[in-house]
Amino acid sequence: MTTFPKGEEAWTHRQVDALLRIVEDMFHRRDVEALVKGFTEDCIVRFSEQPERRGREALRHFSAFSATTGGTTSISRPTT
């Protein structure tokens, strides 16, 4: 099991990749509550041409909408 840094500690590429896989799994399972719980109350939600929104409730709304509409939203790993 991968452990993750706290506070200002540096992240390794392995840790970043592991976290991204966890988030991808929640997203693809459409587990909105697990996804939302992974973010802070002051998170910022930005997607495509949509206006910026703030907070877990905004993320919950966006995630639930994407899950129920069968949207083509995806999470991608950055290329290096």
Z-matrix of the N, CA and C atoms (Angstrom, degrees):
N
C 1 1.449
C 2 1.532 1 109.25
N 3 1.295 2 115.58 1 136.38
C 4 1.458 3 121.01 2 -179.77
C 5 1.520 4 110.52 3 -83.35
N 6 1.310 5 116.46 4 135.75
C 7 1.468 6 120.62 5 172.45
C 8 1.524 7 107.48 6 -99.27
N 9 1.317 8 115.56 7 151.57
C 10 1.453 9 120.60 8 -176.26
C 11 1.523 10 110.80 9 -116.28
N 12 1.344 11 116.33 10 147.78
C 13 1.466 12 120.56 11 -179.76
C 14 1.523 13 112.35 12 -65.34
N 15 1.298 14 115.52 13 156.24
C 16 1.469 15 122.38 14 175.91
C 17 1.519 16 108.50 15 -115.08
N 18 1.309 17 116.15 16 147.82
C 19 1.466 18 120.79 17 175.17
C 20 1.513 19 112.98 18 60.71
N 21 1.307 20 116.06 19 -126.02
C 22 1.463 21 121.96 20 -174.80
C 23 1.526 22 114.06 21 -92.92
N 24 1.330 23 117.49 22 6.86
C 25 1.462 24 120.17 23 179.77
C 26 1.523 25 110.64 24 -61.75
N 27 1.330 26 116.48 25 146.29
C 28 1.467 27 121.30 26 179.79
C 29 1.526 28 111.12 27 -74.99
N 30 1.328 29 115.47 28 147.74
C 31 1.465 30 122.37 29 177.16
C 32 1.529 31 108.99 30 -99.94
N 33 1.338 32 116.53 31 142.31
C 34 1.457 33 120.44 32 173.43
C 35 1.532 34 107.83 33 -88.90
N 36 1.318 35 116.34 34 164.50
C 37 1.476 36 120.09 35 176.55
C 38 1.528 37 110.55 36 -60.89
N 39 1.321 38 116.69 37 -36.60
C 40 1.467 39 121.05 38 179.50
C 41 1.537 40 110.61 39 -63.09
N 42 1.323 41 117.52 40 -42.74
C 43 1.462 42 121.56 41 179.72
C 44 1.529 43 111.16 42 -65.97
N 45 1.325 44 116.40 43 -42.76
C 46 1.465 45 120.34 44 179.07
C 47 1.520 46 109.79 45 -62.55
N 48 1.325 47 117.41 46 -45.84
C 49 1.460 48 121.34 47 179.77
C 50 1.528 49 111.11 48 -62.37
N 51 1.329 50 117.20 49 -40.96
C 52 1.474 51 120.70 50 179.24
C 53 1.525 52 110.97 51 -63.53
N 54 1.335 53 116.96 52 -43.50
C 55 1.458 54 120.27 53 179.14
C 56 1.525 55 110.87 54 -63.87
N 57 1.320 56 116.78 55 -42.89
C 58 1.463 57 120.15 56 179.40
C 59 1.531 58 110.68 57 -61.37
N 60 1.324 59 117.61 58 -39.98
C 61 1.471 60 120.34 59 177.92
C 62 1.525 61 111.54 60 -64.07
N 63 1.323 62 117.13 61 -38.85
C 64 1.467 63 121.08 62 177.97
C 65 1.528 64 110.36 63 -63.08
N 66 1.329 65 116.19 64 -46.00
C 67 1.467 66 120.60 65 179.81
C 68 1.527 67 110.48 66 -65.68
N 69 1.329 68 117.16 67 -42.30
C 70 1.471 69 120.47 68 177.08
C 71 1.524 70 111.02 69 -57.65
N 72 1.327 71 115.93 70 -43.56
C 73 1.462 72 120.23 71 -179.79
C 74 1.527 73 111.14 72 -61.35
N 75 1.330 74 117.53 73 -46.57
C 76 1.468 75 120.68 74 178.19
C 77 1.527 76 110.63 75 -60.81
N 78 1.331 77 115.63 76 -43.04
C 79 1.460 78 121.02 77 -178.47
C 80 1.530 79 110.71 78 -62.56
N 81 1.327 80 116.59 79 -47.77
C 82 1.462 81 120.09 80 -177.05
C 83 1.527 82 112.86 81 -72.33
N 84 1.326 83 117.50 82 -26.03
C 85 1.473 84 120.62 83 173.82
C 86 1.522 85 111.14 84 -80.13
N 87 1.335 86 115.77 85 -7.71
C 88 1.463 87 122.83 86 -178.04
C 89 1.529 88 111.17 87 61.30
N 90 1.335 89 115.07 88 37.37
C 91 1.463 90 121.88 89 178.97
C 92 1.528 91 108.24 90 -89.28
N 93 1.315 92 114.83 91 79.33
C 94 1.462 93 121.90 92 -173.83
C 95 1.521 94 111.72 93 -58.06
N 96 1.315 95 117.90 94 -46.32
C 97 1.470 96 120.40 95 -176.55
C 98 1.523 97 112.15 96 -64.28
N 99 1.330 98 117.72 97 -41.65
C 100 1.470 99 119.91 98 178.17
C 101 1.529 100 110.14 99 -64.08
N 102 1.313 101 116.73 100 -40.65
C 103 1.455 102 121.22 101 178.80
C 104 1.525 103 110.91 102 -63.13
N 105 1.311 104 117.09 103 -47.47
C 106 1.472 105 122.22 104 -177.91
C 107 1.526 106 110.80 105 -63.52
N 108 1.314 107 117.35 106 -40.26
C 109 1.468 108 120.71 107 -178.93
C 110 1.527 109 112.88 108 -63.27
N 111 1.323 110 116.89 109 -19.79
C 112 1.453 111 120.94 110 -179.99
C 113 1.521 112 114.07 111 -80.48
N 114 1.324 113 116.89 112 -3.42
C 115 1.458 114 121.22 113 -178.53
C 116 1.525 115 110.00 114 -115.38
N 117 1.324 116 115.64 115 156.50
C 118 1.463 117 120.50 116 178.34
C 119 1.528 118 110.22 117 -79.86
N 120 1.329 119 115.56 118 164.33
C 121 1.470 120 121.11 119 179.77
C 122 1.527 121 112.30 120 -60.76
N 123 1.330 122 117.02 121 -25.53
C 124 1.467 123 119.95 122 -177.66
C 125 1.530 124 112.90 123 -101.18
N 126 1.333 125 117.64 124 23.50
C 127 1.465 126 120.30 125 -179.89
C 128 1.530 127 111.02 126 -62.87
N 129 1.306 128 115.51 127 156.59
C 130 1.468 129 122.34 128 178.91
C 131 1.523 130 107.69 129 -114.45
N 132 1.330 131 116.28 130 128.81
C 133 1.461 132 122.21 131 -178.98
C 134 1.522 133 107.97 132 -105.56
N 135 1.328 134 115.40 133 117.76
C 136 1.469 135 121.05 134 177.33
C 137 1.518 136 107.56 135 -127.47
N 138 1.325 137 116.29 136 130.64
C 139 1.453 138 119.67 137 177.39
C 140 1.514 139 110.09 138 -150.88
N 141 1.297 140 115.19 139 122.01
C 142 1.460 141 123.12 140 173.53
C 143 1.524 142 111.61 141 47.75
N 144 1.300 143 116.54 142 -128.65
C 145 1.465 144 122.04 143 -177.43
C 146 1.534 145 112.60 144 -90.31
N 147 1.318 146 117.33 145 4.02
C 148 1.461 147 121.37 146 -178.23
C 149 1.530 148 110.05 147 -72.31
N 150 1.329 149 117.11 148 150.37
C 151 1.467 150 119.14 149 176.58
C 152 1.533 151 110.74 150 -66.44
N 153 1.320 152 115.37 151 149.62
C 154 1.461 153 120.61 152 177.39
C 155 1.519 154 109.42 153 -63.98
N 156 1.321 155 115.66 154 138.06
C 157 1.462 156 121.46 155 176.72
C 158 1.515 157 108.31 156 -128.60
N 159 1.324 158 115.60 157 159.19
C 160 1.464 159 120.04 158 -176.97
C 161 1.519 160 111.97 159 -128.70
N 162 1.341 161 114.14 160 143.82
C 163 1.453 162 121.34 161 172.28
C 164 1.517 163 115.24 162 99.07
N 165 1.320 164 114.43 163 160.84
C 166 1.462 165 120.73 164 179.87
C 167 1.521 166 112.55 165 -60.81
N 168 1.315 167 116.88 166 -36.41
C 169 1.465 168 119.33 167 -178.85
C 170 1.530 169 110.45 168 -64.10
N 171 1.339 170 116.79 169 -38.99
C 172 1.464 171 120.69 170 176.62
C 173 1.526 172 110.45 171 -64.98
N 174 1.343 173 116.91 172 -41.34
C 175 1.460 174 120.90 173 177.60
C 176 1.524 175 110.22 174 -65.18
N 177 1.317 176 117.00 175 -42.34
C 178 1.466 177 121.35 176 178.56
C 179 1.533 178 110.09 177 -59.70
N 180 1.315 179 116.52 178 -46.05
C 181 1.468 180 121.34 179 -179.84
C 182 1.531 181 110.46 180 -62.20
N 183 1.322 182 117.08 181 -47.93
C 184 1.457 183 121.21 182 179.75
C 185 1.530 184 110.96 183 -61.61
N 186 1.332 185 116.51 184 -46.88
C 187 1.463 186 120.84 185 -177.96
C 188 1.519 187 111.61 186 -65.45
N 189 1.323 188 117.37 187 -42.26
C 190 1.467 189 121.21 188 179.21
C 191 1.523 190 110.00 189 -64.93
N 192 1.331 191 117.29 190 -40.91
C 193 1.459 192 121.33 191 178.83
C 194 1.528 193 109.79 192 -62.64
N 195 1.325 194 117.75 193 -46.01
C 196 1.459 195 121.56 194 -179.98
C 197 1.521 196 111.29 195 -63.07
N 198 1.341 197 116.29 196 -38.99
C 199 1.460 198 120.53 197 -178.76
C 200 1.528 199 111.88 198 -68.36
N 201 1.327 200 117.59 199 -38.77
C 202 1.459 201 120.19 200 -175.64
C 203 1.516 202 113.36 201 -83.77
N 204 1.323 203 117.86 202 -21.58
C 205 1.461 204 119.84 203 -179.18
C 206 1.516 205 112.16 204 -93.21
N 207 1.338 206 116.05 205 -6.31
C 208 1.462 207 118.66 206 -178.91
C 209 1.515 208 111.69 207 65.24
N 210 1.325 209 115.46 208 31.23
C 211 1.461 210 120.82 209 -178.22
C 212 1.519 211 112.73 210 -59.51
N 213 1.295 212 115.34 211 166.62
C 214 1.452 213 121.23 212 -178.42
C 215 1.519 214 111.41 213 -95.04
N 216 1.311 215 117.16 214 21.04
C 217 1.454 216 121.76 215 178.89
C 218 1.513 217 109.67 216 -61.62
N 219 1.313 218 116.56 217 139.97
C 220 1.467 219 119.53 218 177.54
C 221 1.515 220 109.79 219 -143.72
N 222 1.308 221 114.70 220 163.18
C 223 1.454 222 121.80 221 175.19
C 224 1.513 223 105.80 222 -113.95
N 225 1.309 224 117.59 223 128.35
C 226 1.453 225 121.26 224 -175.74
C 227 1.512 226 111.16 225 -117.85
N 228 1.308 227 115.43 226 148.65
C 229 1.452 228 120.12 227 173.03
C 230 1.513 229 107.97 228 -81.18
N 231 1.342 230 117.17 229 138.19
C 232 1.466 231 118.74 230 176.73
C 233 1.513 232 110.80 231 -67.72
N 234 1.298 233 116.46 232 148.82
C 235 1.465 234 120.01 233 176.19
C 236 1.512 235 108.47 234 -87.58
N 237 1.318 236 115.79 235 149.36
C 238 1.466 237 119.27 236 -179.82
C 239 1.494 238 110.77 237 -113.67
